[in-house]
Amino acid sequence: MDEEIKALEKTRTWELIDLPPNKTLVGCKWVYKIKTLLDEFVECYKVHYRDKA
């Protein structure tokens, strides 16, 4: 997850700011997945975040 956050910061995908008064945060969660081939060999590990809606 640290690598994913660093990549987002490096590409300037988003930036941290102070929350404006009278506003609420939209939550999110990290989703992890291991992608395997037919013989159960691990092809890659994936991670992304999703809005909690």
Buried (B, 14 or more C-beta within 10 A) or exposed (E): EEEEEEEEEEEEEEEEEEEEEEEEEEEEEEEEEEEEEEEEEEEEEEEEEEEEE
